[in-house]
Amino acid sequence: MARSQKKGPAVDERLYQRVSARADAQTGMPFRTWSRGCTIVPEFVGHRFEVHNGRAFIQVYVTDEMVGHKLGEFSPSRTFRGHGAGKRKK
């Protein structure tokens, strides 16, 4: 279910302020965050983030196509091992 248009995107305020403050400096350090539910806004484009997946930080470079998605979508938290592992043991 989508978020209400009246409320606007759910953006982590602290992360947004850090990105806007560093927009002038443009240093190469990525932003480290645990906020997987933060919506990607146009101000994030061109920046690198390290998104925590529960175990490690996954580096994500934000492009134009990612605007409107969540940061957690690009940092998988589960490893797919494949189907039918029990049948291979024969």
C-alpha positions, 0 to 999 in steps of 0.5 A: 500500500502506498503512502498518502500524498498528503503526508509526502515521502517518508524520509529520515530527517537526520539523513536528509540534513546530512546529505544536504549539508555535504552537497557543497563539499562533495567528499567521497565518503559514503553515508552510513545508515540503518534507515532502510525504510527511508525513501530516496529523494532527488537530493540523494542522486549521485551520493553513495550510501552504506545501508545496513542489512542486519549483518553488514553494510552494503554500498549503494550508489543512488541513480535517477531511476532509484528515486521513489524507492526505499534504501532497503530495496537495494540492500538485500537482507536474505541470501537465496540458497536455491530450491530443492536442496533436500533432493540433492542429498540422494 
